[in-house]
Amino acid sequence: MTLGAGFFIRIIESGLLSGWDELTEEYKSPIELRFEKTHYTALGGVPVVFKIYRLGEFKRVAVAETDDPSPLAELLGVENFFAKKGNRVYLSATHVETLEELGVIPPAER
């Protein structure tokens, strides 16, 4: 059984999969996953580096590199919600939209 691109789009979009930022172009291309920009900030005094990606035409997802994800979890109002790998946490499209609305990350360029 093989899983289609739609399956991977949904699990990346939902924030349930870690490590997707390490996919090769061979796998990123069919699901239209493209690096957009890097954004540096601090939350609760903790440095955070957001690597923001486009997923398809309209969705954005991100990887947040931080030594302490608790200020990010508190800001988003959730606990234990992150897919993690090392010091990277994988943010869903909904998390990215919320961070845009709060002014933590810049809005998408149209």
Phi and psi in degrees as GROMACS dihedral restraints (atoms count N, CA, C in turn):
[ dihedral_restraints ]
;  ai    aj    ak    al  type     phi  dphi    fc
    3     4     5     6     1  -113.1    20    10
    4     5     6     7     1   149.2    20    10
    6     7     8     9     1  -101.6    20    10
    7     8     9    10     1   135.4    20    10
    9    10    11    12     1   -80.1    20    10
   10    11    12    13     1   171.0    20    10
   12    13    14    15     1   -60.1    20    10
   13    14    15    16     1   -36.4    20    10
   15    16    17    18     1   -58.5    20    10
   16    17    18    19     1   -37.3    20    10
   18    19    20    21     1   -62.1    20    10
   19    20    21    22     1   -48.2    20    10
   21    22    23    24     1   -66.6    20    10
   22    23    24    25     1   -36.9    20    10
   24    25    26    27     1   -59.4    20    10
   25    26    27    28     1   -46.3    20    10
   27    28    29    30     1   -65.0    20    10
   28    29    30    31     1   -42.0    20    10
   30    31    32    33     1   -75.2    20    10
   31    32    33    34     1   -30.8    20    10
   33    34    35    36     1   -69.5    20    10
   34    35    36    37     1   -45.6    20    10
   36    37    38    39     1   -59.4    20    10
   37    38    39    40     1   -33.8    20    10
   39    40    41    42     1   -84.6    20    10
   40    41    42    43     1    -8.1    20    10
   42    43    44    45     1    80.0    20    10
   43    44    45    46     1    17.9    20    10
   45    46    47    48     1   -92.3    20    10
   46    47    48    49     1    -7.6    20    10
   48    49    50    51     1  -117.3    20    10
   49    50    51    52     1   130.4    20    10
   51    52    53    54     1  -100.2    20    10
   52    53    54    55     1   156.7    20    10
   54    55    56    57     1    86.3    20    10
   55    56    57    58     1     0.0    20    10
   57    58    59    60     1   -65.9    20    10
   58    59    60    61     1   -21.7    20    10
   60    61    62    63     1   -70.2    20    10
   61    62    63    64     1   -12.3    20    10
   63    64    65    66     1   -94.6    20    10
   64    65    66    67     1     0.7    20    10
   66    67    68    69     1   -62.5    20    10
   67    68    69    70     1   147.3    20    10
   69    70    71    72     1   -79.9    20    10
   70    71    72    73     1   165.3    20    10
   72    73    74    75     1   -56.0    20    10
   73    74    75    76     1   -32.2    20    10
   75    76    77    78     1   -55.7    20    10
   76    77    78    79     1   -34.7    20    10
   78    79    80    81     1   -96.4    20    10
   79    80    81    82     1   -30.3    20    10
   81    82    83    84     1   -70.5    20    10
   82    83    84    85     1   -37.5    20    10
   84    85    86    87     1   -60.3    20    10
   85    86    87    88     1   -49.3    20    10
   87    88    89    90     1   -63.2    20    10
   88    89    90    91     1   -26.7    20    10
   90    91    92    93     1   -99.2    20    10
   91    92    93    94     1     7.8    20    10
   93    94    95    96     1    55.1    20    10
   94    95    96    97     1    47.7    20    10
   96    97    98    99     1   -99.3    20    10
   97    98    99   100     1   113.6    20    10
   99   100   101   102     1  -130.7    20    10
  100   101   102   103     1   134.1    20    10
  102   103   104   105     1   -65.1    20    10
  103   104   105   106     1   135.1    20    10
  105   106   107   108     1  -107.7    20    10
  106   107   108   109     1   -56.4    20    10
  108   109   110   111     1  -166.5    20    10
  109   110   111   112     1   166.1    20    10
  111   112   113   114     1  -112.0    20    10
  112   113   114   115     1   136.9    20    10
  114   115   116   117     1  -130.2    20    10
  115   116   117   118     1   129.5    20    10
  117   118   119   120     1  -105.9    20    10
  118   119   120   121     1   135.5    20    10
  120   121   122   123     1  -156.9    20    10
  121   122   123   124     1  -178.5    20    10
  123   124   125   126     1  -133.6    20    10
  124   125   126   127     1   138.4    20    10
  126   127   128   129     1  -122.1    20    10
  127   128   129   130     1   121.1    20    10
  129   130   131   132     1    58.6    20    10
  130   131   132   133     1    32.3    20    10
  132   133   134   135     1    80.2    20    10
  133   134   135   136     1     1.8    20    10
  135   136   137   138     1  -101.8    20    10
  136   137   138   139     1   122.7    20    10
  138   139   140   141     1   -63.0    20    10
  139   140   141   142     1   138.7    20    10
  141   142   143   144     1  -136.0    20    10
  142   143   144   145     1   132.7    20    10
  144   145   146   147     1  -111.6    20    10
  145   146   147   148     1   118.2    20    10
  147   148   149   150     1   -98.4    20    10
  148   149   150   151     1   125.6    20    10
  150   151   152   153     1  -106.5    20    10
  151   152   153   154     1   112.7    20    10
  153   154   155   156     1  -101.9    20    10
  154   155   156   157     1   136.0    20    10
  156   157   158   159     1  -126.5    20    10
  157   158   159   160     1   150.1    20    10
  159   160   161   162     1   -89.2    20    10
  160   161   162   163     1   137.2    20    10
  162   163   164   165     1  -124.3    20    10
  163   164   165   166     1   101.5    20    10
  165   166   167   168     1    76.3    20    10
  166   167   168   169     1  -158.0    20    10
  168   169   170   171     1   -82.3    20    10
  169   170   171   172     1   -33.4    20    10
  171   172   173   174     1  -117.5    20    10
  172   173   174   175     1   -22.8    20    10
  174   175   176   177     1   -88.9    20    10
  175   176   177   178     1   149.8    20    10
  177   178   179   180     1  -128.1    20    10
  178   179   180   181     1   140.3    20    10
  180   181   182   183     1  -129.4    20    10
  181   182   183   184     1   168.3    20    10
  183   184   185   186     1  -150.6    20    10
  184   185   186   187     1   158.5    20    10
  186   187   188   189     1  -115.7    20    10
  187   188   189   190     1   125.9    20    10
  189   190   191   192     1  -105.5    20    10
  190   191   192   193     1   122.0    20    10
  192   193   194   195     1   -98.7    20    10
  193   194   195   196     1   118.5    20    10
  195   196   197   198     1  -156.9    20    10
  196   197   198   199     1   150.1    20    10
  198   199   200   201     1   -80.9    20    10
  199   200   201   202     1   -17.3    20    10
  201   202   203   204     1  -142.2    20    10
  202   203   204   205     1   102.4    20    10
  204   205   206   207     1   -78.6    20    10
  205   206   207   208     1    -3.8    20    10
  207   208   209   210     1   -62.4    20    10
  208   209   210   211     1   -39.3    20    10
  210   211   212   213     1   -62.0    20    10
  211   212   213   214     1   -35.0    20    10
  213   214   215   216     1   -67.6    20    10
  214   215   216   217     1   -44.4    20    10
  216   217   218   219     1   -62.1    20    10
  217   218   219   220     1   -41.7    20    10
  219   220   221   222     1   -64.6    20    10
  220   221   222   223     1   -43.6    20    10
  222   223   224   225     1   -59.8    20    10
  223   224   225   226     1   -40.4    20    10
  225   226   227   228     1   -84.3    20    10
  226   227   228   229     1    -7.5    20    10
  228   229   230   231     1    72.6    20    10
  229   230   231   232     1    34.3    20    10
  231   232   233   234     1  -137.5    20    10
  232   233   234   235     1   161.5    20    10
  234   235   236   237     1  -127.6    20    10
  235   236   237   238     1   144.3    20    10
  237   238   239   240     1    49.2    20    10
  238   239   240   241     1    43.9    20    10
  240   241   242   243     1  -105.6    20    10
  241   242   243   244     1    -5.6    20    10
  243   244   245   246     1   -91.6    20    10
  244   245   246   247     1   137.8    20    10
  246   247   248   249     1   -78.0    20    10
  247   248   249   250     1   131.3    20    10
  249   250   251   252     1  -126.9    20    10
  250   251   252   253     1   154.0    20    10
  252   253   254   255     1  -152.6    20    10
  253   254   255   256     1   109.5    20    10
  255   256   257   258     1    62.6    20    10
  256   257   258   259     1  -128.3    20    10
  258   259   260   261     1   -95.4    20    10
  259   260   261   262     1    16.3    20    10
  261   262   263   264     1  -106.4    20    10
  262   263   264   265     1   135.7    20    10
  264   265   266   267     1  -118.6    20    10
  265   266   267   268     1   142.2    20    10
  267   268   269   270     1  -104.2    20    10
  268   269   270   271     1   119.8    20    10
  270   271   272   273     1  -100.7    20    10
  271   272   273   274     1   137.1    20    10
  273   274   275   276     1   -73.9    20    10
  274   275   276   277     1   170.1    20    10
  276   277   278   279     1   -61.5    20    10
  277   278   279   280     1   -37.0    20    10
  279   280   281   282     1   -65.7    20    10
  280   281   282   283     1   -41.7    20    10
  282   283   284   285     1   -61.1    20    10
  283   284   285   286     1   -43.3    20    10
  285   286   287   288     1   -63.6    20    10
  286   287   288   289     1   -42.3    20    10
  288   289   290   291     1   -60.3    20    10
  289   290   291   292     1   -43.1    20    10
  291   292   293   294     1   -62.9    20    10
  292   293   294   295     1   -44.4    20    10
  294   295   296   297     1   -64.0    20    10
  295   296   297   298     1   -33.9    20    10
  297   298   299   300     1   -64.0    20    10
  298   299   300   301     1   -48.4    20    10
  300   301   302   303     1   -60.9    20    10
  301   302   303   304     1   -34.4    20    10
  303   304   305   306     1   -81.8    20    10
  304   305   306   307     1    -6.0    20    10
  306   307   308   309     1    78.4    20    10
  307   308   309   310     1    15.5    20    10
  309   310   311   312     1   -76.7    20    10
  310   311   312   313     1   -39.2    20    10
  312   313   314   315     1  -122.8    20    10
  313   314   315   316     1   152.7    20    10
  315   316   317   318     1   -69.0    20    10
  316   317   318   319     1   150.3    20    10
  318   319   320   321     1   -67.1    20    10
  319   320   321   322     1   162.9    20    10
  321   322   323   324     1   -63.8    20    10
  322   323   324   325     1   144.5    20    10
  324   325   326   327     1   -84.7    20    10
  325   326   327   328     1   129.3    20    10
